[in-house]
Amino acid sequence: MLFERNLVAATPSPAGQTGARKERRPRWAGLMQGQNTALLRAAFFGVAAMADALAIVCAALASGFTHHLIYYSDPGPVDSHFLVGCIIAALFVVPNIMRNDYAMSSYFKFTGHLGRSVTLWNLAFLSALILAFLTKTTTDVSRGTMIYFYVSGFVCVGAVRSLLVQAIETRARTGAISSRRVFLVGHEAELRRFSEQYKPWTLGMRIVAAAVLRDEDNIDDDLALAAASARMLRPDDVFILAPWSQKETIDACVNAFMRVPASIHLGPERILDRFADVQFERNGPIASLSLVRRPLTTFEVVLKRAFDIVASSVALVLLSPLFAFVALAIKLDSKGPVIFRQRRYGFNQQPFRIYKFRSMSTMDDGRDIVQARKGDARITRVGGVLRRLNIDELPQLVNVLRGEMSLVGPRPHALAHDQHFERSIALYARRHNVKPGITGWAQVNGLRGETNTPDLMRKRVEHDLYYIDNWSPGLDFRILFLTVFSRKAYRNAL
């Protein structure tokens, strides 16, 4: 447990007062530990910056040496390569220093490093090219060397950061290293939930104290003693762990710790655990927490729609011979129409009729719709082939052209299934925040076919929400590519 692993666990004393149980050590030990943590953070900041700079310079030298050795059989102008490496290193490292990107807290997870670096890396190269043009030194380094350097330098920076992250993560998991010294205050149940759910020591937090609040009658005494302990321990951050509905308790905690030289944080409310991208926003005097962002901006909606129109139009023209062949095969195989239509919910839960090549002997579209199962007798011979190859979905290109669907998005379900899953799976309805798609992130990850358990549908919903929160044109192209060429996209076909 957190209280056993770390320095302090606050418990009621025999006299009825709540105190912080501490190790036997000098009173100045907290200050010394705070100074040691600050020195560690400063040292790591310098090491991380130097690692990036060294990686870039080494990549510049290696790129120049390799290019000239291959094409000219000599090492080339080493001094020019070194100078270019130093310039790019300065243009890349200095802005990272200014935006505090080398803080130890940024290295407990690798997530975000490449995204933060790619823009700055391109700007550094663009600035270097402009500088070389203005100083008329563009001939000092060959274009081939710069191309090699552009690729290898970014790879080297990513590799160095990955190694640093692994080193920090390994030591953080054992609690051997931390970037922040944290003081917790709150009710015992909240303290335990915080430690068990978030395991803060794995995130670079060292809990130096945990003060337990009892009830409202004794809260002033509890907070006075807790604040005194915090002043002695000198934490970097104070986390107030109390339900946000307890306004009086939170106000009292804030007032007590305002006199402590530390950052004060209101601990995570349970509802926030449901959302991955919570952000604080201020609009004039109005402060709010943004739980869910708008899925796509106006520009992104226009861009996605333009691609849908062009791609679906071209696909319909190119696939028209296949459509004719499939229609003939369906007619010869079984009685019934070629196209199956069924009501589905689309964007903003607006109903529409989806088009599919008929693959079953039934045309269900009511309140009770039984999902297709493996070996389902309702699936026709031609229908089985169409389903395995995903061909039965191709008429939805017409839905895309009409604006009811997109090429990529969460797969729409029958109305009866939608209504059932909305009641049983949290955030299911968020799937309707974008247009449904012919294919999606869940489908290319093998999550297609029958969803006969809540867990299977929950996994599919998690993938759909990931797509909504991380949409980009690149992700759409990736999904379309995987839909055609990935084995997972054909898995569980019925």
Buried (B, 14 or more C-beta within 10 A) or exposed (E): EBBEEBBBBBBEEEEEEBBBEBEEEEEEBBEEBBEEBEEBBEEBBEEBBEBBBBBBBBBBBBBBBBBBEEEEEEBBBEEBBBBBBBBBBBBBBEEBBEEEBBBBBBBBBBEEBBEBBEEBBEEBBEBBEEEBEEEEEEEBBBEBBBEBBBEBBBEBBBEBBBEBBEEBBEEBEEBEBBBBBBBBBBBBEBBBBBBEEBBBBBBBBBBBBBBBBBEEEBBEEBBEBBBBBBBBBBBBBBBBBBBBEBEEBBEBBBEBBEEBEBEBEEBBEEEEEEBEEBEEEEEEEEEEEEEBBEBBEEEBBEBBBEBBEEBBEEBBEEBEEEBEEBBEBBBEBBEBEBEBBBBBBBBEEEEBEBBBBBBBBBEBBEEEBEEBEEEBEEBBEBBBBBBEEBBBBBBBBBBBBEBBBBBBBBBBBBBBBBEBBBEEBEBBBBBBBBBBBBBBBBBBBBBBBBBEEEEBBBBBBBBBBBBBBEBEEEBBEBBBEBBEEBEBBBBBBB
